[in-house]
Amino acid sequence: MKRKWGLFLYPLAAFLLPMVITIIAFGLHGIAPLGSKNILVSDLATQYLPFFNFMRTQLVQHTYSAYSLLLSLGDNTLPVYTYYLMSPLNWLVRFVPETAVPLLMEAIIIIKIGLISLSMQLFLQVRSKQANLMQLLAGLSYGLCGFVSMYFYDFMWLDALILLPLLTWSLDRLFYRGKWGSYLLILALTIVVNYYMGYMLCLYSVIYFVYLILLNQRPETGFFQFFKQHRRLVCKYLGASLLAASLAAFLLVPTVIGMLATGKSSLNPVSFLPIPRFLPSVFTALGVGATNFASRLNHEPALFVGSLFTLGLWLYWLSPLITRQRKRASFWLVGAIFFGMLISTFDTMWHMFQMPAGFPFREVYMLSFVVILLGYDAWQAGAFYDRSSLIKAITLTISLLLAGYLTAYLEKIIVRVTNWKFTYVGANHWHLLVALLLIIFIGMLLWYQASHRASFLVKLALLFGVSLELGTNFSMALGGTDEYGEQHRFATAFQQSKKIIDRHTGHQKDFGRTNLDNRLYKASFNINYNQYNDALLFNFFGVNSYTSSMNKNTHDALAQLGLYSRNERRISVNGVTPVTEQLLRLDQRLVIEQDGSYRVHHDARNRGLGYAVSEQINTYHPVSNQVFTNLNQLVQKEQGRTNNYFLANQIELAQVQKQAGIYRYTVKTTPRITGKQYLAIPTSSPNQPLAVKVNGRRLKTSEHQLGAEIIPVGKFAKGQTYTIQFNSSTKLANLQNNLVGFDDAGFDRYVTATNPYRLKISHPERLKLKGHDFKGTIKTTTKRPVVLISLPYDRGWQLTDGGKPVKIKKTVGGLMSVHLTPGNHVLHFKYQTPGLRLGMLISALGLVATAGFWWWFKDQNKRGVD
């Protein structure tokens, strides 16, 4: 009876206890449900909240759009779903109000942590065919490991931790019993839920399968000889792996094609150099508090699994109770993952051949899993009761921890002396003290347990000690920031903002984009909130976007015209000029102040999805780092004329000083035309603060400078000299390319003349829900035969004119255009996700192949390794 209760109570405790610990840790930092704060920081605020709201809108409206014009200028939605939103728990967003979405995301994180722990506990329980306390401790250590503490902000990845024990169980089942079905289904599920982590788990499956071979091959049998003797087993593994990928192809193929259309498709040769990625300071992670929120973007591998299973790994390797063959196999299992992180070449391969920008070493949770697994095996073998080996393990753990802190201390000295721009944040000496005390406490309990195996109090103390250590590390990982927001303030700002935005964008008679500066909503955060994905959040057409799936054509076309871009995943409306306002169809500027008041400026001439221009537009070729040249060329090609609307200023005096690697300019300049004046800094450091002064007064802008953009510096009359001060990370070769005046009156006449040739969209309000199918009308002439469309070029678009297909061309560095005969036209736009049909065909063939695979091996399905 007691055994049956254990089979139920241990899994229940494994699910509930880590959630309770997480809630307490959140509460200590004032985070809901035990506090008034929310976790709208990092990617949770800038990506997940808008994406969740976008998903919620689609679910509430019972629709799905393959293409959305809410993603900057427009983009394929499938990569967004497959990268961020495929977790089944995300569907809960349908049942909560918009203002409660931050609390739902927190609840999902807490539930996932419980499921991670439960998955590990059940895996060990099924594997050993018994239930015990050590399985519960293993579940806790896995559910609250260093990866979870540091990476839960990107909680799409947590599903992989839930599935990893199940995948390992299925590999064991395949290897020892010959049953491949569960492996095929679980591997396919990992790819579908998150293809990025699914790719990593595919690599893990290879490492673990080799481990099983090393673990079970006879001494007289070579590695490759094992393959010959068990070729049916190997065929089952390889076949099931390929079939799993084919079953997931209906999502995988279109996602891969979509991601190849992003800026992340390019490879950086430097990241493949065989150089070490971290130093011995990594061993600070053997104790609590080695990393926190402040170091989330640049830190060493989050190795922390708690003292119990760190000691367990050393005991596995030190104890004579573990055979030499098992140790040799474990060296491969641990070493393949550890050295895969250490060597840059392999680490880049782990991350789909792209070095991650922030949250590095994303594969480290696999190392945590295998360390806990081997630690549990050491306990099962009785190694924890070997006092001699235990003393060595404790000594080794403390020695490595001290070596890690010493190395981290030396790193800090080197950084300070050399002024090296390295943002690693090492743990402090108080964290070291706490870590040592907890290691010693756990070690003493294990020492005592070695002679009191059945003591209930020792087991209870061990459960308390492990929970305390894991909870302490999780709480410390939440530290290093005061950026957690106030939920009530967020909800109030959101509701006020939504009413104002809906009033001005909810009932558009023609398509137009909004340049929104929502200072009210921005002020509700305790972070530097850049309003990237607010179009998804508040359901309006904008330009800003921040997503790993951003179309490269969107980014390149806009960045070359002076819009702000920190990297290939971000684009902002900052840097817009009248020329780009017309190009992007920005028909209104809406500014919402912190007190809830607002002002709005309309320009109806910029409505529509595009406009007819000269056929010379197809000869436009942007020049790198010459944004004003590009803008002039753009209008010239649109008109078929040679007018310059941006005129270079006269440089009267230029002084430059170099301080700490930054060039500081003081320039006296005279405009050649009356009107708006602009500054463009072609290349600047991502961490460079915006520091521009005009005639001694600090220039106020909506953003801090994190990349190149066009900066308006005010209005001046022709011949009115002014002084401007600014900084740049590179020396500027020709300042006349960076300071210009703008011919407002001349360009205004051109916009007015273009107005009759706008691409007018029928029922533009429908585009918010169904951006993949719409119609529009336009008039073209002999002088204006080309329709320049403010959508990024994408092969998924099919366009017909009066029912007849027309060819879409790529122009303006990444936008769409189409050549039409003079007259009135009815254009029908339809979007088909590239690769979707191919992916569905492969999946269908995969189903047939799976049936054939089953039939072929039906007589051997119960045969594994002898």
N, C-alpha and C positions, 0 to 999 in steps of 0.2 A: 504493500500500500504506500509506504514511504517513498519507494522508488517511482511509483506512478505520479505521486504529487510532485516529485522533483522534475519529472519530464515536462510538467506544466509550469511550475513556479519559477524555475530558472529562466526559461525563455521570457516569461512575463516580467521578471525583474530586469533581464537584459534589455528589454524594450523601454521600461518605465524609468529605471534609475538614471541612465545618461540624460534623459529628457529633464528630469528633476534637477540634476547637476547643472545642466545648461541654463535652465530657468533661474536658478539661484545665482549663477555667474552673471547672467544678464541683469538680474535685480541689483546686484552689487554695483553695477554701473548705471543704475537708474533706467534700465531698458525694460519695456513692457514684456510680460504682463505684471511684473512686480514694480514697475516704474512708469514714468510718463513719457520716456523717450522712445524713439523708433530707431531702426538701423538703416536709415536712408543715408548711407555713406558709400563711397567708392562706386562700383558698378551697380550696386543695388539701387542707387538714386538715379544714375545717369542712363542705365540701360534696362535693368529688369523691371523697374516700376513702369516706364513707358511701354515696354513690350508686353507686360502683363495687362496693362490697360487696353492695348491694341487687341490682344487675344480676347479679353473680356467683351469688348465691343462686338467682335466677330461672333462670339458665342451667344451674346444676348440677342443679336440681330439674326441669328441662325444663318450665317453666311460665311463664305470663305472666298477670298480674292487671291488669285495667283500673283497679282501685281498690285502694289499699293503706291499711290502718289503722296502718301504721308511719310514715306521714307525718302527724305531729301527731295530731289526732283522726281523720284519714282524708282522703284526697285522690285526685283523678284522677291517674293515673300517667303518662299520655301526655305532658303538657307537660314533665314531668321528663325523660323519655326524649328528646324532640325538642329540648329546650334544652341538655341536658348530655351525652347518651349515644349519639348517633347515629353517631359516627365509627366506621368499620369496624374500626379498630385496637383499639377498646375491647373487642371480642369476645375479645381475648387474655386478659382477666381470668378467663375460664373455666378456664384452664390453670395458674393459679398459686395457691398457698395464700394464705389471708387475710392473713397477716403479711407477705407479699411484695408486696401490692398497691401500697404506696408506691414500691417499686423498679420495679414495672411502669409506674406512671404516669410516673416519670422516664424509663424506656426509651422510652415512647410519645412524650414530649416530644422526646427526642433524635432519634428516627426521623422525627418530623414536621419537625423543623428540616432534616434531610437531604432530605426529600421536597420541602420548600419550595424549597430551593436547586436541586434536580434539576429541578423543574417550570420554574423560571425559565431555567435553562441550556438545557433542551430546547426551550422556546418560542423562544428566540433562535436556536438552531441550526436549527430547522425554518423559522423566518421568514427567515433569511439564507441557508439552504441550504449552510451550511458550519460547521465546528467550529473554534473558536479560543480562545485564553486569555482574551480579554475576556469571553466568554460564561461561563466558569468564574468569573471575578471578579464578574460580575453576579449569578450564582447565589449566591455567598458573601455578597455585600452584601445581597441580598434575604433569604436564610435567616437572617442574623444582624443584621438591621436593628433600629432602635430599638424598633419595635413588638414584635418577638419577645423582645428582652431584657427588656422591661417587662411584657409581657402573657402570657408563657408559663405563668404560674400559673393562668390560665383557658385551658387548652390546647384546649378545645372550639373556640375561635376560630381556631386555627392551620390547620384544614382549609381555611378560606376563602383563606388565603395560598397553599395548594397549588393550589386551583382557579382563582384569579384569572388566572394566565398562560394556563391552558387556556381560560378564558372569553374572554380577549382574542384568543387564536388563533382561536377559533370565530367571533368577531365579524369578524375580518379575512377569514376564509373565507367568511362570509356576504356581506360587503360586496364583495369583489373577485371571488368565484367564484359567488356566488348560491346556495351550498349552506348550507341553514339547519338541517339535521338535527343536526349536532354542537352547534350553539348551543343548540337546544332541549333536548337531553339533558343538556348540562353545566349549563345554568341550572337545570333541574329538579333535578339532583343537588345543586347548592349549596343549594337551598331545603330539600331533604330532610335533608341532613347537618347543617345548622344554619340554621333558618329566620331567625334574627336576623341573621346575617351574610349569608344569602341575600337578605334584604331590601336590605341595603346594596349587594350586588353587582348587584341589579336597578337601583338608582340609578346605579351605576357604568356599567352597560351603556348607559344613556341618554347619559351624559356622553361615553363613548368613541365611541358611534355618531355623535353630533354632531361630535366631533373628526374622525372619518373623513370626514364631509361637508365640513367646513372645509378639510381637507387635500386634498380631491380636486375641489372645485368649481372650475369655470373662472372666470377673473376677470370675464367678462361675464355670468356666471350668478349670480343672487341666491340667497340661502339657501333661500327658500321655492320659488323656481323650480326648484331642484334636486329638491325633493320631487315636483314635478309631472313632471319629466323621468324620474325614477327611482321612480315610484310603486309599481311591482311590487316593487322592492327594499325600499322602506319598508314595504309590506304584508307582505313576508316577515318583516321584523324584528319588526313589531308583532304579527303573527299568531303567530310562533314564541315570542315572549315570553309572550303570553297562554296559549298551549298548554302552555308549560313550567309556568306556575303551575297550570294545570288538572291536569296529570299529577301534581303534588305535592299536590293538594288533599286526597288521602286522609289525609295527615298535617297539612297546613296548616290546613284548616278546623277540625277538632277542637282543634288547638293554639290557634288564634286565639280560639275560643270559651272554651277553658280559661283562657287568659291574660286574657280580658275579665272572668273571675270573680275576678281578683286585685286587690289594691289598686293595682297599677300601671296600671290602666285609666283612672284619673283624670288629668286634664291640669292642669299648673301654668302659668297664663297668663304668669307672670314669665319663664319659660324661653323664651318666644317673643318677648321684646323684642329689637329689633335692636341689641344692644350687643356690644362686642368681648369675646371669651372669653379672650384672652391678650394679653400685651404683647411688645415687642421682645426681652425676655429669652428668648423661644422660640428665638432663634438660638444660644443656648448648646448646643442639640442638634446643631449642625453639627459639633461635636467630641465626643470621647469623654467619658463620665462625667457627662453633664448630669443624669441621673436615676438613682435607685437604688431598692431595695426600700422604703426608708423613705418615699419620696414617691409610692408606687404609687397611692394613693387620690386625690391631688390634685397634678397636675403639668401642665405644658404639653405640647403635642403632641410625641411622640417621633419627631422628624424624621430622626434619624440614619440615614444609609446608607453612611457612610464618605466619606473625602475624595475618592476617585477619581471617584465618580459625582456628588458635589456639584459638583466642578469640571466634570464632563461636562455638567451642566445649564447652568452659566454659559457654557461653550464653545458649547453648542447655540444660545444666544441671542446670543453675542458674535461668533461666527465668520461671516465673509462666505461661507463654503462652504455654509451653510444658507440656503435661500431664505426670502424674506419670508413667503410663504404658509405654509410649514412652521412658522416661528416664531409666526405669528399663531394657527395652529391649536393649537400647544403652549401658548400663553398661556391658551387656554380650558381645555385638559386639566388643567394644573397649577392654574390659578386657580379653577376650579369646585370642586375638592377643598379647596384651601387656604382660600379665603374661606368655603367651607361649614363649615369648622372655626372660623374666626375670628368669624363672626357668629352669635350665640346662636340666632337664629331658625332658621337653616339647620342648625346643629349639632344642635339638638333634633330636627329632622326626620330627620336622618341616623340618630339613635338611636331610631327608631320612636316619635317624639313624646314621649319620656320622657328627661329629662336623667339620665345615668347617675350612680349612687351609687358612686363609686370607679372607677378605671381609665378616665379620661375620654378623649375623642378616639379612639374605637375604630376610626374610619375611616381613621386616619393611614397604615395599611399600604398603602392604595391610592395615596397620595401617594408613598410610598417606591417603589412599583412603577413609577409613571410617570416619576419622576425617573431611576431606573436605566434604564428603556427609552429615554428621550430621551438620556441620557448615552451609551448604547451606540450610538444612531443618530449622535450627534456623532462618536464614534470611527470608525464606518463611513464617515462623510463625510470623514474626515481632519482634523477640527477639532483633535484632540489634537496634531497636528504643526505647528500654527500657534503659534509661540512668543510672538508678540505677544499673541494672545488668551489664551494660557495664563498669561502674567504678570498680565493683568487679572483672570482667573478666580481665581488664587491670592490676589491682593490683595483682591478682593471677599469671598472666603471668610473670610480672616483679619479683615477689617474688620467683617463681620457678626458673627463670633464674639466679637470684643472688645466690640462694641456690645451684644450679648446679655449678656455678663458684667457690663458696666457697669450695664445696666438691672436685672439681678438683684441687684446690690449695692445699688442705690438702693431697690429693693423691700424688701430686708431692713432698711434703715435706717428706712423709713416704717413697717414692721410693728412694729419695736422701739419707735419713738417714740410711735406711736398706740395701741399695745397691741391692734392689730387681730388678730382670731382668724383668721389665714390661715396654713395649714400648708405652704405651698410650701417645698420644700427645694432650694435652688440648689446647683450644683456649686461646689467651692472653687477657690482659685487654683492649687493643685497640679494639679487636673484641667485647668485652662486651659493650664498649661505643657505637660503631656503632649499635649494636643490640638494645640497649636501645633507642637510637635516632629514629630508624626506627619503633620500637614498639609504641613509644609515638606519632610519626608522623601519623601512621595508626590509632591509637586510637583517636587522635584529629579529623581526617577526619570523623571517624565514629560518634564521638560525635556531630560534626557539621551537619552531614547528618541526624541525628535523628530528626532535626527540619527543614531541607531543603531537603526533600526526592527527589524532582524532579530537583534539581539544576544540570545543565549540567557540570558546572565547578567542583563541588564536585566529580561527577562521573569520570571526566577526571583526577582530582588530585588523586583519589583513584586508578585508572588504572596505573597512573604514579608511585605512591608509591609502589604498589604491584610489578610492573615490576622492579623497582629499588631494592627492597629488595630481590627478587628472583634472579635477575642478580648479585647483590652483593655477595650473598651466593655462587652462581655457580662459580663466579670468584675467591672467596676466596678458594673454594674447589680445584681449579686448582693449588693453590699455594703450598708452602712447598717443592718445587723441582725445580731444573734447568735441569732436565733430558730430556725435550722435545728436539727431534732431529731436525737437519737441513734437509729439504726435498731434496735439491739439492745434498748435500753431500751423503745422502743415495742412491739416484738414480745413482750417478756416481759410488759409490762403488759397488752397486748391478750389474750394467752393466759390469764393469771390472771383477768382481768375476765370473759372469756367463760365460763369454767368456773363462776364464782360466779353470773353472770346466768342462764345456762342452768339451773342448779340450782333457781332460784326462779321462773323464767318459762317454762321449756321445756315443762311438762306441766300447764297450767292446766285445771282442771275446769270453770271458768266464766270468761267474759271479765272482765278487769280490767286497768287500766293501772297502771304502776309509776312512782313518783317516784324516779328514780335520781340519786344524787349519787356519782359514781365518781371519787373523789379519787386513786385509784391510777393510773387511765388519764390523768386530767387532768394529773398531775404528770410524765407521760412526755413532755410537750410543753414547748417553750421559749417558747410564746405563751400569751396569756390565753385558754385553751380553754373555751368556754361549753357544751359538751356538747349542742349543738343537735340534731344528727342521729344521736345515739347509738342511737336505736331502730332505725334502718336498719342501723347498724354491728353491733349485737349482737342484732338480731332479737327485739325485745320491743315491747309496746304502751306508748307513752309519750305525752307532750304536746309536748315541745320540737320545734321545727323551724326550719330556715333554708333557704329556697329562693325563687328568683324566681317560682316558680309557685304560691306559697301561696294557698289559697282565702281570699278576703277575709272570708267569713263566719266562718271559724275565727279569724282575727286580730281582727276587730271584737268578736265575742262574748266572747272571753277578755280582751282588753285592757280592755273596759268593766267587767270584774269584777275588775280589779286585777292580772292576770298581767303579767309583765315583757314589754315590747315596745319594741325600739329603733326599728323602722320596720315598714313593711307586709310585709317579707320575713321577719321573725323573730317567734317567740313562744316563751316559756319558761315552765316550771312554777313558776319563782320568783314569789312573790306569792300562791301558793295558800293558801286558808283551808279550814276544815272544810266550808264551804258549797260551794266549788268542787271540793273532793275528792269530795263526793257527786255533784255535777253531772257531773264528768268521769269518774266511776267509778274513781278512784284507790284501789285496794284494798291497796296496799302501798308502804312507804317503804323503799328499800334504799340504805344508805350503805356504800361500800367505801373503807376507809382506805388511806393510802399504803403501809402495811406489809402489805397483803393481807388483813387482818382485816376483818370486816364485821358489820353489825347490820341487822336487818330488823324492820319492824313491819307487821302485817297488820290489816285491817279487812274481814272477809268481807261485811259489810253493803253495802259499796260495789261488789260485783261485779255483773256484768251490763252490758248496753250502754245501759241507761236504766231508767226507773221511771215508774209511773203517778202522775199528779198531778191537781190540780183544774183544771177547764177555764178558770179565771181566768188560767192561765199565758199564754194568748193575749193578755192585756191588759198584759203586761209591756212597759215602754218604758224602756230605759236612759237615764240622764242623763249627759251628757258631763262627765268629770272629777269625778264623784261616786260613787266605787266603793262606799263603804259604804252609800249610799242604794240603789244598784243591787243589792247583795247582800241587803239587808233586803227590798227589793221582790221579789227573786227568790223567797225562801223564803215570803214572804207570799202570792204568787200561786200557788206550788206547793201550799200548805196551804189556801188560801181563807180565811186568817185575817190578823189585823193584828199578829202578834207581831213585835217588834224583837229580833234576836239581837245586833246590833252597837249598843252604847250609847255615845253621845258622852261623853268625859271632861269633867270640870270643869276649866277653865283658870284656874289661880291667878295665874300671872304669865307674861307673854310679852315677850321682848326680841328685837329684830331689828337687825342691823347689815348695811350693804351694803358689800361690799369687792370691787373688780374685777368688778362686774356680778353678783355672787352674794349672795343674802340668807342670812345666817347667824343661825339662830334658837336661842334658849335659852328653853325652856318648862318651867314647873313645872305639873304636871297631876295630878289626882286621879281614879282610876277610880270609876265608879258601880256596877261589878259586879266580883266576883271572877272571875279567869280570865285568858286570854291577852289581851295588849294589842297593838294594831297601829298602825302609822304609815303613812299614804299621802301621797305627794307627787305631786299630779296632773300637774304638768308640770315636767320637768327637762331640763337640757342633755344631749345625747348624749355630751358629753365630761366631764360632771361626775362626779368621783369620789365614791363613797359615803363619807360622813363622819358617822356617827351615834354619839353617846355617850349612855349611860343611866347616870345618877348618876355621871358622870365617867369611866366605863369604855367603851372603844371596843367597839362592837357588832360581833361576828363574823358575817359572812354568807358564803354560798357564792359570791357574785358581786360584782363592782364595779358600782356603779350607772351605767347607761348610758341609763336611761329610767324612766318612771313604773312603780311596782310597789308592792304592799303589803309592808311590812317588819315581821315579828314582832319586838317589842322585849322580850319576856319575860312572865312571869306575876306579877300583883300582886293583892293583896286589895282589896276594896272599901274606899275611904277611905285607902288607902296611897299617899301622895303621892310622886311621883318626878320627877326632872328629866331632860329629854331635850334634846339639842343636835343639830341637823341643818342642812343647807344646801339651798337651792332656787334655781333659776334665775329664778323669778318670785315676786312677793310674794303670800302666801296671804291671801285675804280673810277666811276664817273658820276658825280653827284647830280648832274643834270638829268640823269635817268631816274633819279629818285624823288625830285621835287618838281611838281608841275602845277599849272593852273588849268581850269576847265572852262570851256566855252559853253556856258549854260544856255544862252539864248540860241546859239546855232544848233545845238543838239535838240533843244525844245522844238524847233521848227521841223527837224527830221522826225521826231516822235509823232508830232501831229500829222505829218504827211504819211506816216506808216499806218496810222490808226485804221483807215478803211480796209486794210489788208490783214486784219487779225484772223486767227483761227478760232472761231467761236464754237464752244462745246455745248452740245445739247444735254440738258439736265446735269449740270456740273455737280450738283449735290450728291448724285449717285456714285461719283468717283471715290468718295470716302470709304464706301463699302465694297464697291466692285470696280476697281481700277483696271481690270483686265479686258473690259469690253465697253466701248463708247464710240459716239459719232461726233463729227464736227463739220462745220462749213467754212469755206474760205474763197476769196476771190484772188485770182492771179492775173498778171498782165505779161506782156512781152518783156518789159523791163524788170518785172518781179515774178519770174517763173518758178522760183525755188521756195518751198515752205520750210522755214527754219523752226523746228519743233523743240520746245524746252523739256525734252525727255532724254535721258542718257541712252546712247545707242545700245541696243540689246537684240540679239538674234531671235529672241522669242516673239518679237512683234511681227504681226502680219497686217498689212494695210491694203485696203481696197478703195478705189475711187469710182463711185457709181457702180459698185459690184465688180470692177475689174482690178486685178492685183497691180500694185505699183511697187517699185523697188525703193527700199529705204537705204540711204547712205549715211555714213559716219562723217560728221563735220564739226567744225569749231572745237577740235581736239577731243570730242567725245559725245557730242549731241547728235540728234537725228535730223535729217532733212530729206525732202522728196521733191523731185522735179515734175511739174505739172504743165499741161498746155494752158494757154490763156483762157480765162473764163471762170465760172462759178463751179465749185466742186463740193461733193458730199463725201467726206473721208470716214471710213469705218476702221477703227483700231481694235484688233483682237490679239490677246497675248496667250501664248502657249508655252508653259514652262519648259525651257530647253532640257532635253534628256529625259523628260518624264515618260514619254511613250517607250523609249528604249529601255528605261529602268523597269517599267511595268512588264515589258516583254521578257526581259532577263529574269524577273521574279517568277513570271508564269512558267518559263522554261525550267527555272530552279525547282518549282513545285513538281513538275514532271520528272526531273532528274532525281529529286529526293525519293519519289515513289520507286523509280528504277533502282536507286541505290539500296533502298530497303529490300526490294525483291532479290537483288543480287546477293546480299549478305544475310538473308532471312534465316538461313540455316546456321550461320555463325554469329548471330547477334548476341549470344550468351557466352562467347569465348573471348577471353582477354588474355593477359599474360599468365602463364602457368605459375 
